[in-house]
Amino acid sequence: MVLHIGAKDEFDKETASGRVLVDFFATWCGPCGQLAPIVEKIAKEHPELKVLKVDVDEAQDLAAAYNVYSIPTLIYFENGKAVHQTVGYQPEKSLLRFCGIKETAKN
């Protein structure tokens, strides 16, 4: 399941524990639209990973707090800490590796 986040307090609560992938996007962004089905699929197939989406036009403060200057920007968190960040479209296999998910036969 993908959660859409619009406020800093909600963002902080959702990223505080566990493994979390955050997709900073905009509705007008072409590569963001291409990435969206991959993010949705990963969220559905990997319930151990919490997936959040942040619209940079609606949550400019969050985008600024995480130095999001290009989109899509993906940030992977573990237990409240940003572990790594990447910018641009990512194929599914790359995104799984980015999140520390080992490939299986269904990937």
Sequence and secondary structure as in RCSB ss.txt:
>XXXX:A:sequence
MVLHIGAKDEFDKETASGRVLVDFFATWCGPCGQLAPIVEKIAKEHPELKVLKVDVDEAQDLAAAYNVYSIPTLI
YFENGKAVHQTVGYQPEKSLLRFCGIKETAKN
>XXXX:A:secstr
 EEEE SHHHHHHHHSSSEEEEEEE TT HHHHHHHHHHHHHHHH TTEEEEEEETTT HHHHHHTT  SSSEEE
EEETTEEEEEEES   HHHHHHHTT    TT 
